[in-house]
Amino acid sequence: MPIHSSSSPSAPLAALDELGLSGKVKTGTFDLSPTILQAVVGGKMEWGIDAQQYAMGYIPVAMFDLWKKYKIMPIADYPTGPGFVTKDTAASVIELSKQGKR
């Protein structure tokens, strides 16, 4: 049964805790708040999707700069996301967030 809440990304986590299903039901989300990242690290959530906003903003500006300066246009697409943050990568994303880089 899907659990959905538009009010707070942590509401589904609280509901699973209340039902005694935390860590037993596989969940993921389109959010990377500190609460979600901690849930991923703690094994309460499988993944969070990282939209990679920095790349979405930086790469087009860098490509435009190359075009204006040198008439260089990339010959391939540059995917900027989404990326998945999992238990293996969540701790490093948390650390980068503390540094203001994510």
DOPALO-762660 format. One record per atom (N, C-alpha, C, O, CB): residue in three letters; x, y, z. Coordinates in steps of 0.001 Angstrom, whole numbers, padded with zeros to 6 digits, always signed. Glycine has a CB too. Layout:
! residues N
ALAXYZ;...
END
This chain:
! residues 102
MET+000839-001162+000000;MET+000000+000000+000000;MET+000895+001240+000000;MET+001712+001396+000908;MET-000961-000010+001212;PRO+000764+002125-000994;PRO+001583+003328-001017;PRO+001191+004275+000109;PRO+000010+004474+000393;PRO+001458+004031-002365;ILE+002191+004846+000732;ILE+001961+005883+001731;ILE+002430+007176+001118;ILE+003570+007268+000662;ILE+002699+005581+003086;HIS+001570+008181+001097;HIS+001900+009443+000442;HIS+001498+010592+001342;HIS+000446+010562+001981;HIS+001205+009558-000933;SER+002334+011589+001385;SER+001991+012796+002112;SER+002565+013983+001381;SER+003755+014010+001068;SER+002503+012742+003562;SER+001732+014959+001107;SER+002231+016160+000457;SER+002668+017193+001490;SER+003259+018212+001132;SER+001165+016749-000466;SER+002383+016943+002768;SER+002692+017937+003784;SER+004141+017858+004263;SER+004736+018891+004568;SER+001760+017773+004957;SER+004708+016688+004333;SER+006056+016547+004856;SER+006679+015261+004333;SER+006043+014207+004338;SER+006051+016562+006396;PRO+007941+015353+003875;PRO+008593+014130+003409;PRO+008839+013130+004514;PRO+009038+011946+004242;PRO+009889+014463+002752;SER+008828+013584+005770;SER+009063+012655+006869;SER+007782+011992+007362;SER+007851+011062+008166;SER+009732+013372+008010;ALA+006623+012441+006907;ALA+005348+011844+007343;ALA+005261+010352+007020;ALA+004843+009577+007881;ALA+004179+012574+006686;PRO+005640+009919+005814;PRO+005611+008469+005553;PRO+006554+007698+006476;PRO+006233+006585+006892;PRO+005982+008190+004097;LEU+007709+008274+006799;LEU+008632+007608+007725;LEU+008003+007475+009101;LEU+008125+006431+009743;LEU+009959+008383+007823;ALA+007334+008520+009557;ALA+006658+008474+010857;ALA+005546+007431+010846;ALA+005357+006712+011827;ALA+006084+009860+011220;ALA+004813+007347+009742;ALA+003731+006356+009640;ALA+004286+004939+009691;ALA+003707+004070+010344;ALA+002931+006560+008342;LEU+005395+004702+009013;LEU+006009+003371+009050;LEU+006513+003040+010448;LEU+006383+001906+010909;LEU+007163+003284+008043;ASP+007090+004037+011122;ASP+007520+003826+012509;ASP+006331+003445+013382;ASP+006400+002502+014171;ASP+008206+005092+013066;GLU+005243+004191+013229;GLU+004039+003947+014040;GLU+003472+002549+013807;GLU+002958+001913+014728;GLU+002969+004995+013728;LEU+003572+002084+012573;LEU+003054+000753+012233;LEU+004050-000367+012526;LEU+003736-001543+012341;LEU+002670+000712+010773;GLY+005244-000005+012980;GLY+006269-001006+013256;GLY+006883-001587+011998;GLY+007421-002694+012016;GLY+005692-002112+014083;LEU+006803-000836+010894;LEU+007301-001333+009612;LEU+008568-000623+009143;LEU+009049-000880+008040;LEU+006232-001190+008565;SER+009107+000262+009966;SER+010295+001003+009579;SER+011444+000044+009284;SER+011766-000821+010099;SER+010692+001996+010679;GLY+012052+000202+008127;GLY+013144-000660+007713;GLY+012697-001978+007108;GLY+013520-002727+006582;GLY+014021-000930+008868;LYS+011405-002271+007175;LYS+010869-003517+006618;LYS+010205-003303+005268;LYS+010116-004225+004458;LYS+009875-004135+007580;VAL+009739-002080+005030;VAL+009086-001731+003770;VAL+010080-000911+002955;VAL+010634+000071+003449;VAL+007741-000938+004010;LYS+010301-001312+001716;LYS+011230-000576+000861;LYS+010568+000717+000403;LYS+009485+000709-000181;LYS+011666-001435-000361;THR+011245+001829+000681;THR+010731+003138+000306;THR+011820+003965-000337;THR+013008+003711-000136;THR+010160+003865+001519;GLY+011415+004948-001106;GLY+012295+005919-001727;GLY+011507+007192-001936;GLY+010285+007202-001791;GLY+012877+005391-003064;THR+012202+008270-002276;THR+011506+009539-002422;THR+012230+010469-003392;THR+013397+010267-003728;THR+011357+010212-001069;PHE+011507+011481-003824;PHE+012053+012539-004667;PHE+012429+013717-003774;PHE+011974+014839-003997;PHE+011029+012972-005771;ASP+013244+013468-002781;ASP+013610+014499-001817;ASP+014982+014148-001262;ASP+015342+012975-001162;ASP+012544+014623-000671;LEU+015737+015168-000904;LEU+017023+014933-000256;LEU+017190+015833+000949;LEU+018269+016381+001170;LEU+018169+015153-001237;SER+016149+015989+001718;SER+016241+016790+002927;SER+017159+016082+003925;SER+017432+014891+003779;SER+014831+017036+003541;PRO+017633+016810+004936;PRO+018451+016152+005959;PRO+017744+014955+006600;PRO+018384+013944+006891;PRO+018830+017154+007036;THR+016439+015059+006821;THR+015673+013948+007404;THR+015736+012720+006511;THR+015936+011605+006992;THR+014209+014358+007628;ILE+015566+012926+005215;ILE+015591+011810+004263;ILE+016993+011219+004191;ILE+017148+009997+004197;ILE+015129+012273+002857;LEU+018007+012059+004125;LEU+019377+011545+004060;LEU+019709+010711+005294;LEU+020350+009667+005177;LEU+020376+012701+003921;GLN+019285+011155+006471;GLN+019515+010377+007685;GLN+018748+009053+007646;GLN+019242+008032+008124;GLN+019107+011187+008920;ALA+017536+009074+007074;ALA+016757+007838+006949;ALA+017445+006859+006013;ALA+017419+005651+006251;ALA+015339+008141+006443;VAL+018062+007366+004949;VAL+018793+006494+004018;VAL+020012+005911+004717;VAL+020266+004710+004620;VAL+019220+007275+002740;VAL+020768+006746+005421;VAL+021943+006266+006154;VAL+021534+005208+007176;VAL+022223+004202+007349;VAL+022664+007438+006856;GLY+020406+005444+007851;GLY+019953+004536+008886;GLY+019217+003305+008396;GLY+018790+002478+009201;GLY+019091+005260+009804;GLY+019062+003171+007081;GLY+018411+001996+006519;GLY+016892+002020+006583;GLY+016250+001005+006312;GLY+018900+000795+007214;LYS+016306+003157+006936;LYS+014851+003271+006976;LYS+014266+003582+005606;LYS+013066+003416+005387;LYS+014439+004343+007964;MET+015108+004031+004686;MET+014687+004354+003331;MET+015762+003864+002374;MET+016952+003948+002678;MET+014434+005886+003162;GLU+015352+003357+001227;GLU+016300+002786+000263;GLU+017084+003852-000503;GLU+018287+003708-000718;GLU+015562+001903-000721;TRP+016403+004918-000911;TRP+017045+005916-001760;TRP+016272+007223-001749;TRP+015102+007279-001370;TRP+017175+005399-003186;GLY+016963+008272-002177;GLY+016370+009569-002453;GLY+016890+010009-003802;GLY+018038+009726-004144;GLY+016701+010617-001335;ILE+016079+010686-004563;ILE+016517+011145-005877;ILE+017148+012522-005751;ILE+016586+013427-005134;ILE+015337+011176-006875;ASP+018309+012661-006338;ASP+019070+013900-006345;ASP+018892+014547-007706;ASP+019365+014021-008714;ASP+020579+013649-006030;ALA+018215+015682-007742;ALA+017982+016380-009009;ALA+019247+017053-009529;ALA+019291+017453-010693;ALA+016881+017416-008841;GLN+020261+017185-008707;GLN+021549+017765-009082;GLN+021395+019173-009665;GLN+021824+019455-010785;GLN+022253+016861-010087;GLN+020767+020050-008865;GLN+020500+021406-009317;GLN+021759+022165-009700;GLN+021732+022973-010628;GLN+019770+022156-008253;TYR+022863+021919-009001;TYR+024102+022610-009330;TYR+024496+022320-010780;TYR+024835+023229-011537;TYR+025232+022186-008364;ALA+024446+021040-011152;ALA+024806+020671-012522;ALA+023818+021256-013522;ALA+024206+021671-014614;ALA+024863+019145-012671;MET+022541+021289-013148;MET+021533+021854-014063;MET+021787+023326-014337;MET+021482+023812-015426;MET+020129+021675-013486;GLY+022333+024035-013378;GLY+022616+025450-013573;GLY+023990+025702-014155;GLY+024149+026572-015011;GLY+022484+026177-012277;TYR+024986+024955-013706;TYR+026364+025202-014100;TYR+026669+024764-015530;TYR+027260+025523-016298;TYR+027289+024500-013156;ILE+026273+023558-015888;ILE+026652+023019-017199;ILE+026132+023880-018359;ILE+026903+024141-019282;ILE+026127+021593-017342;PRO+024877+024335-018369;PRO+024444+025189-019482;PRO+025233+026495-019577;PRO+025510+026969-020679;PRO+022971+025505-019340;VAL+025595+027077-018437;VAL+026369+028316-018450;VAL+027768+028048-019000;VAL+028276+028825-019808;VAL+026451+028928-017029;ALA+028389+026957-018569;ALA+029723+026607-019079;ALA+029671+026337-020588;ALA+030568+026749-021323;ALA+030283+025365-018332;MET+028629+025651-021044;MET+028504+025365-022479;MET+028287+026662-023263;MET+028865+026836-024336;MET+027335+024377-022739;PHE+027469+027561-022746;PHE+027237+028841-023417;PHE+028530+029640-023493;PHE+028814+030261-024518;PHE+026150+029652-022685;ASP+029322+029632-022414;ASP+030594+030338-022389;ASP+031540+029785-023456;ASP+032191+030550-024167;ASP+031237+030234-020997;LEU+031615+028444-023569;LEU+032458+027842-024613;LEU+031994+028264-026004;LEU+032816+028532-026881;LEU+032443+026307-024498;TRP+030699+028322-026202;TRP+030160+028711-027511;TRP+030501+030164-027819;TRP+030957+030478-028918;TRP+028630+028503-027553;LYS+030283+031047-026852;LYS+030541+032470-027076;LYS+032025+032748-027309;LYS+032375+033548-028177;LYS+030042+033287-025887;LYS+032896+032097-026543;LYS+034336+032367-026652;LYS+034992+031677-027833;LYS+035802+032277-028540;LYS+035028+031945-025393;TYR+034638+030400-028051;TYR+035409+029583-028989;TYR+034581+028894-030060;TYR+035122+028133-030863;TYR+036162+028559-028239;LYS+033290+029143-030084;LYS+032368+028492-031026;LYS+032454+026970-030917;LYS+032366+026251-031912;LYS+032673+028933-032470;ILE+032629+026501-029677;ILE+032662+025069-029396;ILE+031293+024661-028873;ILE+030794+025226-027900;ILE+033790+024709-028370;MET+030694+023677-029529;MET+029403+023155-029094;MET+029575+021670-028810;MET+030114+020943-029646;MET+028287+023405-030169;PRO+029127+021206-027648;PRO+029261+019777-027347;PRO+028509+018930-028368;PRO+027485+019346-028909;PRO+028745+019475-025931;ILE+029033+017750-028616;ILE+028401+016865-029599;ILE+027539+015800-028940;ILE+026991+014926-029612;ILE+029458+016203-030461;ALA+027424+015881-027611;ALA+026628+014882-026887;ALA+025796+015581-025829;ALA+026062+016727-025465;ALA+027537+013797-026238;ASP+024797+014887-025346;ASP+024016+015395-024225;ASP+024833+015285-022947;ASP+025689+014410-022815;ASP+022681+014628-024088;TYR+024563+016170-022024;TYR+025177+016136-020709;TYR+024088+015911-019676;TYR+023476+016871-019209;TYR+025962+017443-020418;PRO+023834+014669-019313;PRO+022797+014416-018313;PRO+023165+015072-016976;PRO+024293+014954-016498;PRO+022587+012895-018126;THR+022208+015746-016405;THR+022440+016401-015114;THR+021677+015717-013989;THR+021644+016224-012868;THR+022041+017870-015188;GLY+021081+014606-014265;GLY+020342+013903-013228;GLY+019183+013162-013845;GLY+019034+013183-015067;GLY+019848+014872-012148;PRO+018402+012545-013101;PRO+018537+012491-011660;PRO+019552+011445-011245;PRO+019833+010490-011969;PRO+017200+012207-011015;GLY+020079+011652-010082;GLY+020966+010676-009483;GLY+020275+010060-008286;GLY+019378+010667-007700;GLY+022310+011313-009079;PHE+020678+008885-007928;PHE+020112+008223-006755;PHE+021117+008260-005623;PHE+022275+007880-005799;PHE+019709+006768-007077;VAL+020682+008713-004470;VAL+021501+008669-003266;VAL+021031+007455-002473;VAL+019862+007349-002101;VAL+021388+010008-002419;THR+021956+006552-002227;THR+021662+005319-001508;THR+022468+005284-000203;THR+023205+006222+000102;THR+021982+004077-002391;LYS+022328+004230+000538;LYS+023055+004089+001801;LYS+024572+004189+001568;LYS+025303+004690+002423;LYS+022702+002737+002478;ASP+025036+003713+000411;ASP+026464+003749+000095;ASP+026992+005162-000109;ASP+028174+005417+000124;ASP+026734+002933-001139;THR+026127+006094-000545;THR+026584+007445-000882;THR+026008+008545+000007;THR+026465+009686-000058;THR+026239+007741-002301;ALA+025027+008230+000824;ALA+024327+009256+001607;ALA+025262+010007+002556;ALA+025144+011226+002682;ALA+023200+008619+002406;ALA+026169+009328+003212;ALA+027060+009998+004167;ALA+027915+011060+003471;ALA+028117+012143+004020;ALA+027967+008967+004868;SER+028412+010764+002281;SER+029230+011752+001574;SER+028379+012929+001104;SER+028865+014059+001068;SER+029940+011103+000376;VAL+027124+012686+000746;VAL+026228+013779+000346;VAL+025929+014669+001555;VAL+025873+015891+001426;VAL+024904+013218-000260;ILE+025738+014060+002725;ILE+025514+014837+003946;ILE+026728+015728+004217;ILE+026575+016908+004532;ILE+025241+013897+005159;GLU+027918+015172+004098;GLU+029141+015941+004347;GLU+029281+017090+003337;GLU+029623+018209+003722;GLU+030378+015018+004278;LEU+029023+016827+002069;LEU+029087+017884+001054;LEU+028039+018966+001317;LEU+028288+020143+001057;LEU+028888+017289-000349;SER+026872+018578+001828;SER+025839+019555+002178;SER+026316+020466+003289;SER+026077+021673+003254;SER+024548+018851+002595;LYS+026995+019890+004284;LYS+027531+020698+005382;LYS+028546+021718+004893;LYS+028699+022791+005478;LYS+028170+019803+006431;GLN+029241+021372+003808;GLN+030237+022264+003226;GLN+029621+023274+002264;GLN+030324+024133+001732;GLN+031293+021459+002508;GLY+028303+023176+002038;GLY+027617+024079+001120;GLY+027811+023746-000342;GLY+027591+024592-001209;GLY+028069+025459+001357;LYS+028225+022516-000625;LYS+028503+022118-002002;LYS+027382+021291-002602;LYS+027422+020978-003792;LYS+029791+021342-002066;ARG+026386+020931-001812;ARG+025252+020145-002314;ARG+023974+020766-001840;ARG+022892+020264-002148;ARG+025335+018675-001861;
END
